[in-house]
């Protein structure tokens, strides 16, 4: 297996594992504790961004709602063709404005927009905290 196919293979596996973890969080239901796992984690989504071969974050556009994002949720993985389907996560700063600066993001919001991604142009995946979807943040006074 050449190095490019090997790299894509690991990316497909990593995204497949991520999808499996999300499915476990979403579908796990206990007779006695209900959906305790989702309550503990606080979300059914593990947000991430993708890093291209040039070192930049992959950015995709929602042409209907008119926003660009580099934050995603895995929805499906086609291991045979090494393609992923992601839904776009909309990023907001503390004032409720769209942002893509990781330093300014306080909340990620799930959207229904899905895109298919060819993973041959991706070199890495960076996971983010699931609690970014809760939108809880505290601004402490300066004095």
Phi, psi and omega in degrees: 000125180289166187296325179294315179294323179295317179297314179297323178300315180292323177296318178298317179297316181298315178292325176297317176298318179299317178298317179299317179298316178298318180296320178298313180300317184285321189262348181290123179224123180261142178302324184260334186241005178061225180263054182301323182299316178295323179294320180293312181288326179090003183195161174253016185231137170251101183287154179204166167233160183247140181251127182280173179298334179278355179094357180272157174284136175293131177240135178235152185251136168264107186283342179279308182273356176058059172217155178246143181215157174238014181247134188222164172232134179283133180249325180200155177225131176253096184291332179295315182261357181054055177235146177239146172252124181240152169258148182277136174254128181271128184259136180234148173270184185292343177268359179088014178269149174299140176207155172237359178285116183304329179291334183262347184288123175245343181209138173247139181238130178291145175234168179270359181284125179241145178226147176264136184237130172279119187279357179293338179268005184251136179249341182202160177238135176239116178281151177239168181291131177299335181290355174293343178274350180278331178074018178271124176211153182238129175254114181275147179296151181291327181247000000 
